[in-house]
Amino acid sequence: MTLTVRDIARLLSVSEKTVYRWISRGELPAYQVHEQYRFNRAEILEWATSRKIPVSPEIFAEPETKGVAMPSLFDALQSGGINYRVVGADKWTVLKNMVQLLQLPEEVDREFLLRVLVAREELSSTGIGDGIAIPHVRNPVVLHISKPMVTLFFLEHPVDFGAIDGQPVFALFMLISPTVRAHLHLLSRLAYTLGDQNFRAAILRQGLRDEILEAAQRVEEALVSGANASKHLQILRGAHLVEARKDGLHVYYRLADEGVCEFFRGLRKLAESRLAEIDRIIAAYFGQRDTLQPVDRRNLLRRAKKGEIVVLDVRPRDEYLSGHLPHAQSIPLSELKKHLDRFSPDVEIVAYCRGPYCVLAQEAVSFLRQRGFDAVRMEDGVNEWKEAGLPVIVGE
């Protein structure tokens, strides 16, 4: 219970006044410690998930788990497995059959586990809406097992669990952990992952095992990447290198001014001249730099204007709109395969992305060459183009 009212407001992107209103109505699970409200991360995630309220990935940044390896939802779900067409006419029969299907060591007392699950269900429903339930979510199931596991059960016929939205339950997640901390961590990950559209859709259509596992893995990878990016951006903001503005659930960052670009370019040039590791990175990802033909920037502009070459911007669309080279076409790398009919094998393609150390253009060139197109990579990005005093177009 380390979260405060201010933390909850930030993580749920609401005002503190809204948090206090939820508490006064008895809607939000809270505890009073020395006349101050405190909140449990897992309970907040469960509460937000059941009400389809988006939460920030920051909720996983727990200081008490720093340096401690926590299990991934993907690994736990792989260990626990997925069971289809589980029978049961009511929730008590369903729970009994679920316990029998769990992959537990022989010494585990299944009857005790069933009694615990039934007792928890009698307190209040574990149905979280949309036909999904997580039995025993508030009081962890901690047993003598070697590693935590999450088991998913799809029922033969939906059963009434008294869920918050009144829908009968057809999918249940069972969490079994060797420690309380591992249980709470997995519960948090599961609640967050159920908020992902693709993962939830795979559950709702009772997708294949590999499909569900792959969807879970993608969400976790994005979560780790997003949490790291958020932490890095906060550090940059603290150094006054970026500025931020908030718009609803989103925070938008931008460079503080053009001087930050100049600083970055200077730092990169210093690293190139002083660090031998830079050459090794270039050789590993791009091949030898001196094998690239130098591009006459003004000649490239002239040829692009005449249609003699295609200048291809393979960055994400929003980056293209924020600034791109004149006459450049925007086709993000992820969409390149769908737009090959826009190119002629007789016209050279010059691809660029974010600069000398961005791999998007390199991958695009490799992809195009394999399909018979004449393609080359340009080292310049928009920042290098600006530095040379050449025009950059904003918008279409």
Backbone torsions as a table, in degrees:
resi	resn	phi	psi	omega
1	MET	NA	69.0	-177.2
2	THR	-105.0	-3.6	-176.3
3	LEU	-88.6	139.9	178.3
4	THR	-104.8	176.3	177.4
5	VAL	-59.7	-41.7	178.9
6	ARG	-62.6	-40.4	177.7
7	ASP	-61.0	-45.7	-178.6
8	ILE	-62.3	-42.6	179.1
9	ALA	-59.6	-42.1	-179.2
10	ARG	-69.3	-45.1	-175.5
11	LEU	-69.1	-28.9	-179.9
12	LEU	-102.1	0.4	178.3
13	SER	56.7	48.2	175.5
14	VAL	-131.3	172.8	178.1
15	SER	-81.7	158.6	176.4
16	GLU	-63.0	-31.0	177.7
17	LYS	-61.5	-39.8	178.0
18	THR	-64.8	-40.0	179.0
19	VAL	-61.5	-46.8	179.3
20	TYR	-63.1	-35.3	178.3
21	ARG	-65.8	-41.8	176.8
22	TRP	-60.7	-40.9	-179.6
23	ILE	-64.8	-46.1	-177.1
24	SER	-63.4	-28.2	178.9
25	ARG	-85.3	-4.5	-178.9
26	GLY	75.0	19.1	-177.8
27	GLU	-87.4	-35.0	-173.7
28	LEU	-99.8	125.6	179.6
29	PRO	-67.0	118.0	-176.9
30	ALA	-143.6	159.3	179.9
31	TYR	-130.9	142.8	177.1
32	GLN	-98.0	122.2	178.4
33	VAL	-125.3	111.5	-177.4
34	HIS	52.7	48.1	176.4
35	GLU	64.0	16.6	175.2
36	GLN	-119.7	141.8	179.3
37	TYR	-80.5	137.0	175.5
38	ARG	-131.1	155.1	-172.8
39	PHE	-134.9	149.8	177.7
40	ASN	-95.5	129.2	-176.1
41	ARG	-56.8	-47.8	-177.0
42	ALA	-62.8	-41.5	-179.8
43	GLU	-66.4	-38.5	178.5
44	ILE	-64.9	-41.4	178.2
45	LEU	-64.3	-42.4	178.0
46	GLU	-61.5	-45.0	-178.5
47	TRP	-63.4	-46.3	-179.0
48	ALA	-66.0	-39.2	-179.4
49	THR	-64.0	-42.6	-178.5
50	SER	-66.3	-21.6	179.7
51	ARG	-107.6	8.3	177.9
52	LYS	57.0	39.0	176.9
53	ILE	-95.6	121.2	-179.8
54	PRO	-63.4	145.2	177.0
55	VAL	-123.4	154.3	178.6
56	SER	-79.4	144.1	175.4
57	PRO	-59.2	-16.2	-179.8
58	GLU	-60.9	-18.6	-177.4
59	ILE	-63.3	-18.2	-180.0
60	PHE	-88.7	-4.6	-178.4
61	ALA	-82.7	77.9	-176.9
62	GLU	-94.4	114.9	-179.7
63	PRO	-57.8	-33.3	-175.1
64	GLU	-71.1	-14.5	179.9
65	THR	-104.6	9.1	-179.0
66	LYS	-62.4	128.0	178.9
67	GLY	84.0	-3.6	179.8
68	VAL	-105.4	123.7	-178.7
69	ALA	-71.1	123.2	178.3
70	MET	-105.7	147.6	-178.6
71	PRO	-68.1	149.6	175.6
72	SER	-89.4	152.3	177.3
73	LEU	-63.5	-38.0	179.4
74	PHE	-58.3	-49.6	-179.3
75	ASP	-63.7	-41.7	-178.7
76	ALA	-66.9	-38.4	179.3
77	LEU	-70.8	-34.1	176.7
78	GLN	-66.3	-38.6	179.1
79	SER	-69.9	-41.8	-176.3
80	GLY	-77.1	-33.8	177.8
81	GLY	86.9	172.6	-179.5
82	ILE	-126.0	126.9	-179.1
83	ASN	-113.1	132.7	-179.8
84	TYR	-109.7	153.6	173.5
85	ARG	57.0	46.0	176.2
86	VAL	-76.0	131.3	-174.2
87	VAL	-92.0	163.6	178.1
88	GLY	153.9	129.1	-177.8
89	ALA	-86.3	-21.0	178.4
90	ASP	-142.7	173.3	-173.3
91	LYS	-68.9	-27.3	-179.9
92	TRP	-70.8	-40.6	176.9
93	THR	-67.6	-38.6	178.6
94	VAL	-60.9	-46.8	-179.8
95	LEU	-61.1	-41.6	180.0
96	LYS	-62.1	-43.2	-179.3
97	ASN	-70.7	-33.0	177.1
98	MET	-63.5	-45.9	-179.4
99	VAL	-60.0	-38.5	180.0
100	GLN	-68.1	-26.6	-177.9
101	LEU	-87.0	-13.8	-178.6
102	LEU	-62.8	139.9	179.3
103	GLN	-85.5	79.8	-175.3
104	LEU	-111.6	153.2	174.2
105	PRO	-61.3	155.3	-176.7
106	GLU	-60.6	-30.8	-175.6
107	GLU	-76.4	-10.1	179.8
108	VAL	-72.1	132.0	-179.7
109	ASP	-81.7	99.4	-177.6
110	ARG	-68.3	-32.9	178.7
111	GLU	-63.7	-41.3	177.4
112	PHE	-62.9	-44.9	179.5
113	LEU	-59.4	-42.3	178.8
114	LEU	-62.6	-42.6	179.7
115	ARG	-61.9	-39.0	178.5
116	VAL	-63.8	-43.5	-179.8
117	LEU	-64.4	-42.8	179.6
118	VAL	-64.0	-43.0	179.6
119	ALA	-61.3	-41.3	179.7
120	ARG	-65.9	-40.1	-177.9
121	GLU	-68.2	-29.1	179.6
122	GLU	-72.4	-22.9	177.8
123	LEU	-70.2	-48.7	176.9
124	SER	-169.2	158.8	-176.1
125	SER	-66.0	144.2	175.2
126	THR	-98.1	6.6	174.5
127	GLY	-70.5	129.0	-175.8
128	ILE	-108.1	6.6	177.9
129	GLY	105.7	160.3	179.9
130	ASP	60.5	26.6	177.0
131	GLY	78.9	18.1	-177.4
132	ILE	-117.4	141.6	176.6
133	ALA	-136.9	151.1	175.2
134	ILE	-126.4	85.3	-177.2
135	PRO	-53.9	137.3	174.7
136	HIS	63.8	50.5	-174.7
137	VAL	-80.2	-31.5	-172.9
138	ARG	-87.7	-34.3	178.9
139	ASN	-109.9	110.1	-169.8
140	PRO	-58.5	142.0	171.0
141	VAL	-86.8	104.3	-177.8
142	VAL	-114.2	115.2	-178.2
143	LEU	-127.3	167.4	179.6
144	HIS	-80.9	80.6	176.5
145	ILE	-125.6	161.0	-174.0
146	SER	-75.8	-30.5	-179.4
147	LYS	-150.6	153.6	-178.8
148	PRO	-67.9	153.6	177.1
149	MET	-146.7	149.2	175.3
150	VAL	-120.4	124.4	179.9
151	THR	-113.7	132.4	179.5
152	LEU	-105.4	131.3	179.9
153	PHE	-120.1	127.2	170.9
154	PHE	-104.4	128.0	-176.0
155	LEU	-84.7	149.6	175.5
156	GLU	-62.6	-41.6	177.1
157	HIS	-136.3	138.5	178.7
158	PRO	-58.7	145.8	-177.2
159	VAL	-128.6	142.3	179.6
160	ASP	-71.3	119.0	176.6
161	PHE	-112.1	9.3	-177.6
162	GLY	65.0	38.8	-176.4
163	ALA	-66.7	161.5	-175.2
164	ILE	-61.6	-31.0	-179.2
165	ASP	-98.3	4.3	177.4
166	GLY	79.2	-2.1	-178.9
167	GLN	-81.4	140.7	175.5
168	PRO	-66.6	152.4	-175.1
169	VAL	-93.0	136.4	176.5
170	PHE	-124.5	-14.0	-179.1
171	ALA	-132.4	130.7	-178.8
172	LEU	-131.4	136.8	174.8
173	PHE	-107.1	127.1	176.9
174	MET	-111.3	124.6	179.8
175	LEU	-105.0	125.7	175.5
176	ILE	-126.3	125.6	-174.0
177	SER	-136.0	153.2	176.0
178	PRO	-80.8	-17.5	-179.5
179	THR	-138.5	156.4	177.4
180	VAL	-64.6	-42.7	-178.3
181	ARG	-60.8	-43.1	179.1
182	ALA	-63.7	-38.9	179.4
183	HIS	-62.2	-49.5	-177.9
184	LEU	-64.2	-36.9	177.9
185	HIS	-62.8	-47.3	-178.8
186	LEU	-67.3	-36.9	177.2
187	LEU	-61.3	-43.2	178.5
188	SER	-62.2	-45.9	179.8
189	ARG	-62.2	-41.9	-178.9
190	LEU	-65.2	-45.3	179.8
191	ALA	-61.0	-42.8	179.0
192	TYR	-65.9	-43.6	-177.2
193	THR	-65.6	-34.0	177.8
194	LEU	-65.8	-16.3	175.5
195	GLY	-81.2	-8.8	178.8
196	ASP	-80.5	131.4	-174.5
197	GLN	-60.9	-43.9	-176.6
198	ASN	-70.0	-42.1	179.3
199	PHE	-65.2	-45.5	-178.9
200	ARG	-62.9	-38.7	179.1
201	ALA	-63.6	-38.7	178.2
202	ALA	-63.2	-36.1	177.5
203	ILE	-70.7	-44.9	-176.3
204	LEU	-63.2	-32.7	178.6
205	ARG	-95.3	8.4	179.6
206	GLN	52.8	57.4	-176.5
207	GLY	-64.9	171.6	178.4
208	LEU	-67.9	159.0	-177.0
209	ARG	-55.2	-50.8	-177.0
210	ASP	-63.9	-35.1	179.0
211	GLU	-64.1	-43.6	-179.3
212	ILE	-68.3	-43.4	178.9
213	LEU	-63.2	-41.5	179.7
214	GLU	-64.5	-40.1	178.6
215	ALA	-64.1	-40.9	178.1
216	ALA	-64.0	-41.7	-179.1
217	GLN	-64.4	-40.4	-179.9
218	ARG	-63.2	-42.1	180.0
219	VAL	-63.6	-44.0	-178.8
220	GLU	-65.7	-39.9	178.3
221	GLU	-63.4	-42.3	178.6
222	ALA	-66.4	-36.0	179.8
223	LEU	-64.3	-46.9	179.3
224	VAL	-62.6	-44.8	-179.9
225	SER	-62.8	-44.0	-179.0
226	GLY	-66.4	-39.9	179.5
227	ALA	-64.5	-41.8	178.3
228	ASN	-64.9	-43.0	179.8
229	ALA	-62.6	-41.7	179.3
230	SER	-62.2	-41.8	179.5
231	LYS	-64.0	-43.0	179.4
232	HIS	-63.9	-41.2	179.9
233	LEU	-65.3	-37.1	178.3
234	GLN	-65.3	-36.7	176.6
235	ILE	-65.3	-44.1	178.7
236	LEU	-63.3	-37.2	178.3
237	ARG	-66.4	-39.3	177.9
238	GLY	-63.7	-27.4	177.9
239	ALA	-89.6	5.1	178.7
240	HIS	62.5	29.5	176.8
241	LEU	-93.2	-22.4	174.8
242	VAL	-131.4	158.7	175.3
243	GLU	-118.9	155.3	-175.9
244	ALA	-132.4	149.0	170.9
245	ARG	-137.5	146.1	-177.5
246	LYS	-105.3	135.8	178.6
247	ASP	-135.5	97.2	-178.2
248	GLY	64.6	-120.7	-178.4
249	LEU	-87.0	-3.7	-173.0
250	HIS	-111.8	148.8	173.3
251	VAL	-118.4	125.9	-178.2
252	TYR	-107.4	129.2	179.9
253	TYR	-110.1	147.6	175.0
254	ARG	-145.3	156.4	177.9
255	LEU	-62.4	144.2	-177.0
256	ALA	-61.5	-41.6	175.6
257	ASP	-167.9	-179.6	-177.0
258	GLU	-64.4	-23.7	179.4
259	GLY	-61.5	-27.6	178.2
260	VAL	-66.4	-39.1	176.8
261	CYS	-62.8	-43.5	179.8
262	GLU	-63.4	-40.1	177.6
263	PHE	-62.0	-44.7	-179.2
264	PHE	-63.6	-44.1	-179.6
265	ARG	-63.4	-40.4	178.1
266	GLY	-64.7	-40.8	179.2
267	LEU	-65.2	-39.9	179.9
268	ARG	-65.3	-42.6	179.7
269	LYS	-63.9	-38.5	177.6
270	LEU	-63.3	-43.1	179.1
271	ALA	-64.1	-39.5	180.0
272	GLU	-63.9	-34.0	-177.1
273	SER	-85.5	-18.9	-173.0
274	ARG	-113.4	-19.9	-172.8
275	LEU	-114.1	120.2	178.7
276	ALA	-67.8	-24.6	-179.0
277	GLU	-61.0	-28.4	-179.1
278	ILE	-61.2	-43.5	179.1
279	ASP	-62.5	-36.9	180.0
280	ARG	-67.3	-38.0	177.7
281	ILE	-63.1	-44.9	-179.7
282	ILE	-61.1	-45.2	-178.9
283	ALA	-63.8	-37.5	-176.6
284	ALA	-70.1	-39.3	-172.9
285	TYR	-100.4	-32.0	-172.7
286	PHE	-120.6	-4.1	-171.6
287	GLY	80.0	-175.4	-178.9
288	GLN	-69.9	131.2	-175.5
289	ARG	-62.9	-32.5	-175.4
290	ASP	-74.2	-4.0	175.8
291	THR	-82.9	-11.9	178.2
292	LEU	-81.1	133.4	177.5
293	GLN	-75.0	132.4	179.1
294	PRO	-64.2	143.0	-178.6
295	VAL	-103.7	123.1	172.6
296	ASP	-78.7	107.5	-170.4
297	ARG	-59.8	-44.7	-178.2
298	ARG	-70.1	-34.7	175.7
299	ASN	-66.1	-37.0	176.8
300	LEU	-62.2	-43.7	177.9
301	LEU	-58.8	-45.4	-178.0
302	ARG	-62.8	-45.4	-177.9
303	ARG	-68.9	-36.6	178.0
304	ALA	-65.6	-40.4	-179.8
305	LYS	-62.8	-36.4	-179.8
306	LYS	-81.7	-8.5	-179.5
307	GLY	82.5	15.0	-179.8
308	GLU	-77.1	-23.3	176.0
309	ILE	-137.9	161.5	173.8
310	VAL	-108.4	122.5	173.9
311	VAL	-94.0	119.5	-171.3
312	LEU	-114.5	119.6	176.4
313	ASP	-96.4	112.7	-175.0
314	VAL	-102.3	12.9	176.2
315	ARG	-75.1	166.6	173.4
316	PRO	-56.8	152.7	-173.6
317	ARG	-56.6	-41.4	-177.5
318	ASP	-65.1	-31.7	176.7
319	GLU	-70.0	-38.1	177.0
320	TYR	-60.1	-45.4	-178.1
321	LEU	-66.4	-27.3	-179.6
322	SER	-76.4	-15.4	178.2
323	GLY	162.5	127.3	-178.9
324	HIS	-148.9	168.1	179.7
325	LEU	-72.3	148.9	177.7
326	PRO	-58.6	142.2	176.4
327	HIS	67.9	8.8	-179.3
328	ALA	-77.7	143.2	172.6
329	GLN	-97.0	139.4	179.2
330	SER	-98.2	111.6	171.2
331	ILE	-138.2	98.5	178.6
332	PRO	-53.9	147.5	-177.0
333	LEU	-52.7	-40.1	-177.6
334	SER	-65.4	-18.1	-177.5
335	GLU	-108.2	1.5	-172.6
336	LEU	-60.0	-40.1	-177.2
337	LYS	-59.9	-32.1	-176.6
338	LYS	-79.0	-12.5	-173.0
339	HIS	-121.0	23.6	179.9
340	LEU	-63.0	-24.0	-179.1
341	ASP	-70.1	-8.0	178.4
342	ARG	-83.4	-8.1	-176.8
343	PHE	-110.4	150.9	174.1
344	SER	-109.1	136.2	177.9
345	PRO	-60.9	-17.9	-177.4
346	ASP	-89.8	-5.7	-177.3
347	VAL	-113.8	127.7	-178.8
348	GLU	-67.6	140.8	178.1
349	ILE	-112.2	127.2	176.2
350	VAL	-111.4	111.4	-176.1
351	ALA	-101.0	141.3	175.9
352	TYR	-140.4	161.6	177.1
353	CYS	-138.1	-114.9	-172.4
354	ARG	-99.2	-0.7	-179.8
355	GLY	135.7	-169.9	-171.6
356	PRO	-58.7	-28.1	-174.3
357	TYR	-109.4	16.0	176.9
358	CYS	-92.7	131.6	-175.0
359	VAL	-91.5	-5.3	-175.8
360	LEU	-61.5	-46.7	-179.2
361	ALA	-65.0	-38.7	178.7
362	GLN	-60.7	-43.7	179.9
363	GLU	-67.4	-37.7	178.8
364	ALA	-63.9	-44.6	179.6
365	VAL	-61.9	-44.6	178.7
366	SER	-60.4	-44.0	179.7
367	PHE	-62.7	-44.5	-177.8
368	LEU	-68.3	-41.1	-179.8
369	ARG	-63.5	-37.7	179.0
370	GLN	-63.4	-20.9	-179.5
371	ARG	-105.9	17.4	170.3
372	GLY	89.4	9.4	179.5
373	PHE	-92.5	151.3	176.6
374	ASP	-88.0	99.6	-174.0
375	ALA	-129.1	141.4	175.9
376	VAL	-132.9	156.3	178.3
377	ARG	-99.8	135.1	174.1
378	MET	-101.4	129.0	-177.9
379	GLU	-67.8	-31.4	-176.0
380	ASP	-62.7	144.1	165.5
381	GLY	-115.3	-171.4	-178.4
382	VAL	-62.2	-38.9	-178.7
383	ASN	-63.8	-42.3	178.6
384	GLU	-66.0	-35.5	178.1
385	TRP	-63.8	-44.4	177.5
386	LYS	-61.9	-43.1	-177.9
387	GLU	-60.3	-31.3	178.9
388	ALA	-80.1	-0.5	178.1
389	GLY	79.4	20.0	-178.4
390	LEU	-97.4	157.0	-174.7
391	PRO	-69.7	145.4	174.3
392	VAL	-126.3	133.2	-176.5
393	ILE	-98.8	132.1	175.7
394	VAL	-103.2	134.2	-177.3
395	GLY	92.1	-155.8	-178.7
396	GLU	-67.5	NA	NA
